[in-house]
Amino acid sequence: QVQLVESGGDLVQAGGSLRLSCVASGRISATDVMAWYRQAPGKQRELVAGFTRSGRPVYADSVKGRFTISRNSANNMTHLQMNSLKPEDTAIYLCSRDAYWGRGTQVTVSS
């Protein structure tokens, strides 16, 4: 089993910044792939940012240039730095690690 715990979600004004964190524990492997998804009310879950198996970061077009994903050397923690936030970024942000999911952290951006 793998446990994922997200943190850092908050209410912020448009143009502001937040930094999300996800800590993984349990039966984790250095080769696991971690990513951030988000789900807004009434919308499908979508990939925000993640790493390929080769370690290359990938981003949704809607967040390119504003969000940055990072991870520590042990690959048990990932962060999502979110700048220039927009109201349309409002969603629950979920961390994933291969087939496992965290419970999410709420990000609300007010206009």
BATI-995142 format. One record per residue: residue number from 1; residue in three letters; x, y, z of N, C-alpha, C in turn. Coordinates in steps of 0.001 Angstrom, whole numbers, plus 524288, in hexadecimal, padded with zeros to 5 digits. Layout:
NODE num residu    nu    nv    nw   cau   cav   caw    cu    cv    cw
NODE NUM    ALA     X     Y     Z     X     Y     Z     X     Y     Z
...
//
This chain:
NODE num residu    nu    nv    nw   cau   cav   caw    cu    cv    cw
NODE   1    GLN 80346 7FB4D 80000 80000 80000 80000 80368 804E4 80000
NODE   2    VAL 8014A 808DD 7FD93 803E8 80DF3 7FD66 8001B 8120A 7FF73
NODE   3    GLN 801FA 8155D 802CF 7FEC1 819AD 804CC 800D6 81ECE 802A3
NODE   4    LEU 7FD3E 82216 800FD 7FE9E 8273A 7FEE6 7FB97 82B5B 801F1
NODE   5    VAL 7FE56 82F3D 803BE 7FBCD 83364 806BB 7FD3E 838A2 80458
NODE   6    GLU 7F93D 83B63 8028B 7FA16 8408E 80046 7F948 844CD 80456
NODE   7    SER 7FBB6 8493E 8036C 7FAFC 84DC9 806C8 7FC27 852B1 803A5
NODE   8    GLY 7FA94 85722 805CF 7FBDC 85C1B 80365 7F75A 85EE2 800C2
NODE   9    GLY 7F2F0 85C44 80036 7EE7C 85ED0 7FDCF 7EC69 86335 80132
NODE  10    ASP 7EA1F 8671C 7FEA8 7E835 86BAF 8019A 7E4BD 86EF0 7FE18
NODE  11    LEU 7E299 8730C 8005A 7DFB4 87707 7FD74 7E383 87B76 7FC4C
NODE  12    VAL 7E3E1 87CE9 7F75C 7E790 880F1 7F5C1 7E504 8845B 7F199
NODE  13    GLN 7E6C1 8893A 7F14C 7E4AA 88CB4 7ED53 7E744 88BA8 7E80F
NODE  14    ALA 7E483 88D03 7E3FD 7E6B1 88C6D 7DEBA 7EBDF 88F50 7DE64
NODE  15    GLY 7EF9B 88CD6 7DBD9 7F4D5 88F0A 7DB7A 7F87E 88D37 7DFBC
NODE  16    GLY 7F663 88AB7 7E3A8 7F986 888D9 7E805 7FC38 883B5 7E6E1
NODE  17    SER 7FEDB 881BB 7EADD 801E8 87CE7 7EA50 800B8 8792F 7EEC7
NODE  18    LEU 80158 8743B 7EDB0 80109 87021 7F199 80513 86BFC 7F055
NODE  19    ARG 806BC 86937 7F45C 80A4D 864D4 7F3A7 807D4 86009 7F62E
NODE  20    LEU 8069E 85C3A 7F2FB 80466 85756 7F4E0 808BA 85359 7F5C2
NODE  21    SER 807E1 85007 7F998 80B9F 84BE5 7FAB6 808C8 846B7 7FB0D
NODE  22    CYS 80B87 8429A 7F9B5 80971 83D50 7FA1B 80DC3 839D5 7FC40
NODE  23    VAL 80C97 8373D 80082 81056 833AE 802E4 80E69 82E1A 80233
NODE  24    ALA 811D6 82AC9 80042 8108F 8254B 7FF73 81333 821F4 80396
NODE  25    SER 81074 81DF2 8055A 812B2 81A42 80919 81094 814DC 807F0
NODE  26    GLY 812FD 8110D 80A5E 8115E 80BA5 80972 814FF 808F7 80598
NODE  27    ARG 812C6 80596 80261 815ED 8027C 7FEBA 816EE 805A0 7F9C0
NODE  28    ILE 81A7A 80948 7FA37 81BB3 80CA7 7F5C6 820CB 80B02 7F344
NODE  29    SER 8214D 80C62 7EE54 825F6 80B18 7EB5C 82817 81013 7E8F6
NODE  30    ALA 82D26 8104A 7E854 82F98 814EE 7E60B 82DF7 815BE 7E061
NODE  31    THR 82BCE 811BF 7DDF1 82A40 81237 7D870 8247F 8138C 7D7CE
NODE  32    ASP 821AC 81401 7DC22 81C21 81566 7DBB3 81B8A 81ABC 7D91D
NODE  33    VAL 8173C 81B5B 7D64D 81622 8204B 7D3AF 81235 8235F 7D6EF
NODE  34    MET 81390 82831 7D824 8100D 82B8A 7DB27 80DE6 82FDE 7D7AF
NODE  35    ALA 8092C 8316C 7D8DB 80698 83573 7D5B9 8027E 83836 7D900
NODE  36    TRP 800DC 83CA7 7D700 7FC9C 83FAC 7D960 7F81B 83FE5 7D57C
NODE  37    TYR 7F37F 83EDF 7D785 7EEAF 83F67 7D488 7EB37 8434C 7D761
NODE  38    ARG 7E727 8450A 7D4B7 7E348 84849 7D759 7DDDF 846F3 7D550
NODE  39    GLN 7DA1D 847F3 7D8AC 7D4B4 846FB 7D735 7D15A 84B6A 7D951
NODE  40    ALA 7CEE3 84E29 7D5B8 7CB58 8525F 7D713 7C5C9 8503D 7D722
NODE  41    PRO 7C247 852C4 7D9FA 7BCDD 850E4 7DA2C 7BA7C 85065 7D4BA
NODE  42    GLY 7B840 84BEF 7D3A6 7B5AB 84B13 7CEA4 7B94B 84A0D 7CA1B
NODE  43    LYS 7BE52 849AC 7CB28 7C219 848C2 7C6F6 7C513 843BD 7C7E6
NODE  44    GLN 7C75B 841C3 7C3B3 7CA82 83D11 7C426 7CFC3 83E44 7C6AA
NODE  45    ARG 7D1F2 83A4D 7C912 7D727 83AD0 7CB4C 7DB04 83B8D 7C6D4
NODE  46    GLU 7DEA8 83F29 7C771 7E26E 8402C 7C351 7E7F5 84064 7C589
NODE  47    LEU 7EB9D 83EC9 7C23E 7F11E 83F10 7C3B8 7F2DC 844C5 7C3B7
NODE  48    VAL 7F569 8465D 7C7DE 7F78E 84B9E 7C838 7FD67 84B86 7C6ED
NODE  49    ALA 80039 8481B 7C98B 805E2 847BC 7C8BC 807AF 8427F 7CAD4
NODE  50    GLY 80BD2 84083 7C88B 80DEA 83B8D 7CA52 81347 83A9C 7C810
NODE  51    PHE 81565 8361F 7C963 81A75 8348B 7C751 819C9 82FB3 7C3FD
NODE  52    THR 81C99 82F88 7BFA0 81CD2 82AB6 7BC9C 82078 826F6 7BF67
NODE  53    ARG 8209E 82219 7BD9E 8240E 81E3A 7C022 829C5 81FB4 7BF89
NODE  54    SER 82AEC 822E3 7BB94 83052 82493 7BAD2 8319E 8296B 7BE16
NODE  55    GLY 82D9E 82B66 7C0E6 82E86 82FD9 7C451 82D5C 83524 7C1F8
NODE  56    ARG 82B58 83527 7BD4C 82A25 83A1E 7BAC3 824E0 83C29 7BCB6
NODE  57    PRO 824A5 8411F 7BE3F 81F9C 8434B 7BFF3 81C14 8446E 7BB4D
NODE  58    VAL 8171E 843A0 7BC14 81336 844DB 7B820 80EEF 84816 7BAAF
NODE  59    TYR 80C90 84B74 7B799 808A4 84F0A 7B9A0 803EF 84F4C 7B603
NODE  60    ALA 7FF6E 85049 7B854 7FAD9 8518F 7B536 7FBC5 856E5 7B2B2
NODE  61    ASP 7F9A6 85792 7AE0A 7FA64 85C8B 7AB55 7F86C 86127 7AE8E
NODE  62    SER 7F44B 8603F 7B189 7F1DC 86481 7B479 7F544 86681 7B8F5
NODE  63    VAL 7F948 8638D 7BA7A 7FC7D 8653B 7BEE6 80231 86626 7BD61
NODE  64    LYS 8038E 86525 7B894 808FB 865EF 7B6E4 80AA0 86B92 7B7CF
NODE  65    GLY 80F52 86C28 7BA01 81159 87158 7BB12 80F8E 87394 7C03E
NODE  66    ARG 80BBA 8710A 7C2BE 809CE 872F3 7C7C7 80AE6 86F15 7CC31
NODE  67    PHE 80A9A 86A13 7CB01 80B56 865FE 7CEF5 8108C 86340 7CE0F
NODE  68    THR 812EF 86192 7D258 817C9 85E9B 7D20D 81778 859FA 7D5C3
NODE  69    ILE 8187D 8555A 7D3A7 81892 850A8 7D6E9 81E37 84F6B 7D84F
NODE  70    SER 81EFD 84D84 7DCFA 82434 84BF6 7DEA9 823B4 8473E 7E247
NODE  71    ARG 82815 844C6 7E341 82818 8404C 7E6C5 82D5D 84011 7E979
NODE  72    ASN 82D89 83D44 7EDE4 83282 83CCD 7F095 83598 83837 7EE68
NODE  73    SER 83A6C 837CE 7F006 83DE0 833CE 7EDDC 83C1F 82E4F 7EF49
NODE  74    ALA 83983 82DBD 7F3AA 8379B 82898 7F540 83297 82725 7F26E
NODE  75    ASN 83078 82AD0 7EF90 82B9A 829FC 7ECA5 8271D 8284D 7F02F
NODE  76    ASN 8270D 82A41 7F4F7 8228B 82928 7F84C 81F6B 82E16 7F979
NODE  77    MET 820E9 83260 7F716 81E21 83742 7F7D4 81E0F 83A42 7F2B3
NODE  78    THR 8199A 83C81 7F18B 81937 83FD3 7ECF6 81674 844E5 7EE79
NODE  79    HIS 817DE 848FD 7EBC5 81586 84E19 7ECBD 81356 85039 7E7A9
NODE  80    LEU 80F6D 8537D 7E831 80D51 85644 7E3B5 80D2B 85C08 7E51F
NODE  81    GLN 810AE 85F04 7E2C9 810B9 864A7 7E385 80D13 8670F 7DF8F
NODE  82    MET 80930 869D3 7E183 80532 86C12 7DE23 80561 871FE 7DE98
NODE  83    ASN 806AE 8748E 7DA53 806F4 87A40 7DA2D 802CF 87C68 7D67E
NODE  84    SER 801D7 8816B 7D6F7 7FE06 8840F 7D391 7F8E4 88108 7D35C
NODE  85    LEU 7F6F8 87FA1 7D7DA 7F23C 87C6F 7D81A 7ED88 87F4C 7D5EE
NODE  86    LYS 7EA1D 87C52 7D37C 7E563 87E57 7D119 7E0A9 87BB8 7D39A
NODE  87    PRO 7DC19 87E35 7D362 7D762 87BBB 7D591 7D65F 87654 7D337
NODE  88    GLU 7D7C0 87598 7CE4E 7D6E7 8707B 7CBD0 7DA97 86C43 7CDC6
NODE  89    ASP 7DE5A 86DB2 7D109 7E1B7 869C8 7D389 7DF24 86773 7D865
NODE  90    THR 7DAAB 8698F 7D9E9 7D7E7 86793 7DE84 7D65D 861DC 7DDB3
NODE  91    ALA 7D803 85E94 7E15B 7D6FD 858FA 7E0F6 7D93F 8563E 7E5BB
NODE  92    ILE 7D7F8 85151 7E62E 7DAC0 84DEB 7E9DC 7DF83 84BD3 7E6F2
NODE  93    TYR 7E409 84C67 7E941 7E8E0 84A97 7E6E3 7EA78 84585 7E987
NODE  94    LEU 7EB5C 84197 7E64C 7EC8B 83C5D 7E842 7F1E2 83AA2 7E65B
NODE  95    CYS 7F49B 8381F 7E9DB 7F9AE 835E9 7E8A0 7F8F5 8302B 7E72B
NODE  96    SER 7FBCB 82E87 7E343 7FBA0 82902 7E1D1 8011F 826CC 7E18F
NODE  97    ARG 8018E 821D8 7E2AB 80679 81F07 7E24F 80528 819AC 7E025
NODE  98    ASP 8066E 818F5 7DB1F 804CB 8144B 7D841 7FEE4 8139E 7D90A
NODE  99    ALA 7FD26 80F60 7DB66 7F78D 80E56 7DBC2 7F50B 8108E 7E0B2
NODE 100    TYR 7F801 81348 7E3D6 7F604 81531 7E8D2 7F4B4 81B06 7E89B
NODE 101    TRP 7F0E1 81C7C 7EBD8 7EF04 821DF 7EC0F 7EECB 823CF 7F1AA
NODE 102    GLY 7EFD4 828D8 7F238 7EED1 82B54 7F733 7E92D 82D27 7F764
NODE 103    ARG 7E7B2 82F92 7FBC9 7E25A 83175 7FC5B 7E192 836DF 7FA22
NODE 104    GLY 7E5C7 8399C 7F931 7E55E 83EB7 7F6BF 7E5A3 8433F 7FA8C
NODE 105    THR 7E6B6 847C6 7F85D 7E6D1 84C9D 7FB5E 7E40B 850CB 7F824
NODE 106    GLN 7E0B7 853C7 7FAAD 7DD6A 85788 7F7F0 7E060 85C8E 7F6C9
NODE 107    VAL 7E021 85E22 7F1ED 7E243 86332 7F047 7DDBB 86671 7EE44
NODE 108    THR 7DD0C 86B03 7F081 7D8E8 86E89 7EED7 7DB4F 873C9 7ED86
NODE 109    VAL 7DA5C 87596 7E8C0 7DC7C 87A90 7E6F5 7D7F3 87E53 7E621
NODE 110    SER 7D7F6 88288 7E909 7D3C6 88661 7E89E 7D53D 88A9F 7E4B1
NODE 111    SER 7D148 88CA9 7E213 7D23C 890AE 7DE13 7D22E 8961A 7E07B
//
